[in-house]
């Protein structure tokens, strides 16, 4: 029997690379019928473009609808949850659900039957929100590496049986797409990537963006990319966006408030120095170890705090510190941080190996294939049972088997970053 897997893609385009390649693999395997639920036609277009870029089959896409009267009164931030609840019965009419966000745990908590719920977390950061209570609702969590698995289990959010290391899907998909660093500026100045988080308290953007742009232009030694987390500017007014865009300087400062390049690793691969606060993109940047600098703009007591573990990868400065001196120190002190960057990145991203030049590839299992095979094994090993809703027999679903099979897929050849 071919299993049906439903995939709510409701978290935004920045999550697509983290989990949709696995959905494409499941569709390609012909062991599963995949159906992706997209909140908007723009999201559907982005999903189709990603499948095309990866040269993989595009599953059926369902655009989630909402009555116009309801859409008119709900704020944008609430519409994702509303669409999910309106489509809940249709999404749950399948053999398994795969998602990258945790809003979809609502599907487990609603009355009625819900099939197994699988989760691939988007990103491998260290903030506490990445290890929250909603993980308890997933039947299986496929994490990128041992770092996150150990913390989820130690915190009681997952049992060892339910939390599996699958590897970093986004990195594997980027390698598959042969994404390589591209020049961002016409000259050879070192490139600084400033990647502030959208969090109102932890994010440093409102305090530091202008100061950093001014310092870089005054020094004449560096170029700067200001590329905040894509969610930062999503609901900004045009005036506020224009104020940030005004920081751009031709051939010196590039400002990107949410293009595809801000989420596809274009900037993290091309930069020579990462400047940020609490974004998980730091781990994507450190796939190739390089200098880092962190902004403590919210007076965090960060030392020894696991929520700020990434701040061990480079110097940490305060808002009033001399930026030009701090940047210079970040480059000069990097050799002291390199070994820790390598160690923790390998714990964050399972299977990563590096050549002598520091370029990363995978030894053994390619994560997209690996997770897809684990899902198909989970479904094929389970015993089919009949679920009953409202006194009638409905289509077959699966229950969790009492064990997990160890499975290793073949790696994709010739891939590296």
Helices and strands as residue ranges (DSSP letters): E 3-9, G 13-15, H 16-29, E 32-38, H 41-53, E 60-63, H 68-73, H 76-86, H 88-92, E 96-99, G 103-105, H 106-109, E 116-119, G 128-131, G 133-137, E 140-143, H 146-154, E 163-165, H 169-176, E 190-195, H 205-219, E 222-226, H 238-245, E 253-255, G 260-262, H 266-270, E 273-276, H 281-285, E 291-296, G 306-313, E 315-318, H 323-333, G 334-336, H 338-348, E 352-354, E 360-362, H 367-381, E 384-389, E 392-398
